[in-house]
């Protein structure tokens, strides 16, 4: 993500452009850092410098409501109770950044949740702040909130609302200044429903293969929708300094940020309440693909499905870490191209801008199988 945005039209519809044409992609595996959940009974290995997987259990439960678009009232999948997420992740920073990127994510080794956040790099070059600190704290707080507070009332009846509460609490606990998109997914394993809260342009896709055990192709069962104020200006959670912070900012040498606070107009900021909420019935064998815009700005949905099918053995499951690495590698490859079609180029053209090829960015992906 490039720059910070403020809300000018909170009721604007999300941007969810369907795209088609593509070119074949050959998966390559860059020098990245990745993490795997409990797919093979192993603990999480190390991530990027300062990257940490927040290994907290989610205590969620209850019935589904507020189903995904087109699936209202859909029942839980067959044998859905008792499922868990077998997850793996990969993250590669923008190659042109001096820092190690602004994306963050979490994977719960207990198999109960995943999430991603895309911090805004402008905080680094404009104000001298670590752009990833806010995103890291946001992700840590989201998991901590769900770990410590079992669902009650509406949260107990609506998995999507539970995910929103986790996002709201995580946002409230963040202490660093910054801004970020956020997506939190939490599995209600007792009823086989995935609760999702998404603010901004990170994306979750729920994929499923044919039921005969022979078809390795994936189809998109559900997909979250992006939230954009305007082209390339997604909804973002933001923690700005207040007037009482100005003396400390000046003492720390952050004069530009202090001046921005003094000149700051009264604008509406995006809040967790603006997040879209989903409750997605899941089945054993479903595959979740969760990524920041670095993935979904560069790869069309059908390209991701084709790539995953090529990596998964017949009626089998490849390591989720390997799948995440392949998606990130393909997205990085596409981002360097200056010709051809990409989701970002389609968005740009539809918004009246000329752009060909991909878009270089931090790229983060979490893949998770639904398993018993």
C-alpha positions, -999 to 999 in steps of 0.1 A, spaced: 0 0 0 14 34 -9 -4 63 8 -27 71 36 -64 78 29 -91 94 49 -128 87 46 -147 111 23 -177 89 15 -181 61 40 -212 48 22 -193 42 -11 -197 6 -23 -166 -17 -23 -147 -22 -55 -150 -58 -65 -141 -59 -102 -142 -93 -119 -113 -99 -143 -104 -126 -167 -75 -125 -191 -41 -136 -179 -9 -153 -190 6 -186 -176 25 -183 -144 55 -205 -135 58 -206 -97 92 -196 -84 104 -195 -48 121 -162 -38 144 -157 -8 115 -150 15 106 -158 51 76 -180 58 58 -197 86 38 -228 89 10 -237 113 4 -272 128 1 -289 94 26 -315 103 25 -312 140 54 -287 141 57 -254 159 61 -222 139 96 -215 126 111 -180 126 98 -153 103 113 -121 90 133 -99 114 108 -85 138 81 -107 123 63 -129 149 35 -153 147 11 -147 175 4 -182 188 -28 -176 207 -59 -198 208 -92 -184 198 -122 -192 221 -151 -188 197 -183 -206 192 -220 -204 181 -243 -204 152 -238 -187 118 -255 -155 107 -248 -128 81 -236 -153 55 -214 -142 26 -230 -126 -5 -250 -151 -24 -250 -176 4 -275 -162 29 -288 -188 53 -265 -215 39 -261 -244 65 -227 -256 78 -209 -280 55 -211 -318 58 -191 -330 89 -181 -295 96 -180 -297 134 -146 -302 149 -126 -286 120 -94 -267 124 -72 -246 102 -39 -261 90 -21 -230 80 11 -217 64 22 -182 54 48 -163 34 57 -126 33 81 -107 10 86 -70 13 87 -45 -16 121 -48 -31 126 -11 -33 120 -4 4 148 2 29 128 -14 56 115 -50 57 80 -40 46 48 -29 64 27 -61 61 19 -82 91 0 -114 97 -9 -140 123 -13 -178 122 -27 -196 152 -10 -230 155 -41 -242 174 -59 -241 141 -85 -215 150 -76 -183 132 -56 -163 107 -53 -126 97 -34 -101 76 -27 -64 79 -12 -40 53 5 -11 69 10 22 51 46 28 40 41 66 38 45 68 76 82 59 71 93 83 44 70 112 54 71 110 92 100 87 102 78 62 119 80 24 116 51 16 92 49 -20 104 47 -14 141 10 -4 140 1 -34 118 20 -58 141 3 -44 172 -31 -45 155 -26 -82 147 -14 -91 182 -43 -72 198 -69 -89 176 -57 -124 187 -53 -114 223 -89 -101 224 -104 -133 210 -82 -154 233 -93 -136 265 -130 -130 258 -152 -160 250 -182 -150 227 -214 -139 245 -247 -124 233 -246 -114 197 -209 -124 194 -219 -159 204 -246 -160 177 -227 -144 149 -192 -155 140 -187 -124 118 -195 -102 147 -169 -121 168 -143 -113 143 -153 -77 142 -150 -75 180 -115 -89 178 -106 -63 152 -121 -35 174 -102 -46 205 -69 -50 186 -73 -15 172 -79 -1 206 -48 -18 220 -24 -6 193 0 21 207 22 30 177 11 57 152 2 44 118 -25 31 96 -33 -2 80 -60 -24 64 -70 -54 84 -86 -88 79 -94 -112 107 -108 -147 102 -117 -169 132 -131 -205 130 -161 -215 151 -152 -252 150 -183 -264 169 -206 -254 141 -182 -253 111 -185 -216 104 -157 -191 97 -162 -156 110 -145 -129 90 -141 -91 95 -124 -72 67 -116 -35 63 -99 -23 32 -85 -42 3 -70 -73 18 -89 -104 6 -100 -138 17 -110 -165 -8 -127 -198 2 -119 -225 -24 -134 -259 -29 -126 -288 -52 -151 -312 -69 -168 -337 -46 -159 -368 -65 -123 -369 -52 -109 -369 -87 -113 -332 -98 -83 -313 -86 -96 -279 -99 -106 -253 -74 -137 -231 -75 -143 -199 -55 -171 -206 -30 -169 -172 -13 -148 -141 -15 -146 -110 6 -152 -76 -11 -127 -47 -12 -136 -14 4 -122 16 -15 -129 53 -11 -115 59 -46 -90 42 -69 -60 28 -49 -74 45 -17 -87 17 5 -104 19 39 -78 19 66 -76 19 104 -55 48 116 -40 59 149 -30 96 146 -12 116 174 -34 140 193 -25 175 204 -13 163 238 13 142 219 30 172 202 56 179 229 68 142 228 69 142 190 90 174 190 113 159 216 117 128 194 126 149 164 94 142 146 87 178 136 69 169 104 44 147 122 39 173 149 32 199 122 7 175 106 -11 171 138 -13 209 143 -26 214 107 -48 183 108 -84 190 96 -114 175 112 -120 144 90 -138 112 95 -115 82 99 -123 46 91 -132 25 121 -136 -12 128 -174 -6 127 -169 1 89 -156 -34 83 -176 -59 63 -186 -90 83 -190 -125 69 -201 -159 83 -189 -186 59 -201 -222 63 -170 -244 57 -164 -281 49 -134 -304 53 -111 -300 24 -119 -263 18 -88 -241 12 -86 -205 24 -63 -180 6 -59 -148 26 -37 -121 12 -28 -84 12 -33 -63 -19 2 -73 -30 -13 -107 -39 -47 -97 -53 -35 -66 -72 -12 -89 -92 -30 -122 -96 -64 -129 -110 -86 -152 -90 -86 -179 -117 -48 -178 -119 -46 -185 -82 -70 -214 -85 -50 -228 -115 -17 -224 -97 -30 -242 -66 -45 -271 -86 -11 -276 -103 6 -279 -69 -20 -302 -51 -18 -339 -58 -50 -357 -69 -74 -357 -40 -45 -346 -18 -33 -316 1 0 -299 -4 17 -281 24 -1 -248 31 33 -231 35 43 -243 0 11 -230 -14 15 -196 2 51 -194 -11 40 -203 -46 13 -176 -46 37 -149 -32 64 -159 -58 39 -157 -87 26 -123 -74 62 -109 -71 70 -121 -106 39 -104 -120 45 -72 -101 78 -67 -120 62 -69 -154 53 -37 -172 30 -53 -198 0 -75 -198 -31 -76 -176 -33 -77 -139 -62 -69 -115 -45 -36 -107 -43 -26 -144 -80 -35 -148 -89 -13 -118 -68 15 -131 -83 13 -166 -119 13 -151 -110 44 -131 -96 63 -160 -59 57 -154 -33 42 -178 -14 13 -163 0 -19 -177 14 -49 -159 16 -55 -122 21 -34 -91 52 -37 -69 43 -39 -32 48 -59 -1 32 -93 -7 18 -115 21 -3 -146 18 -17 -171 43 -31 -205 31 -52 -227 53 -68 -261 48 -99 -270 67 -91 -304 83 -103 -326 112 
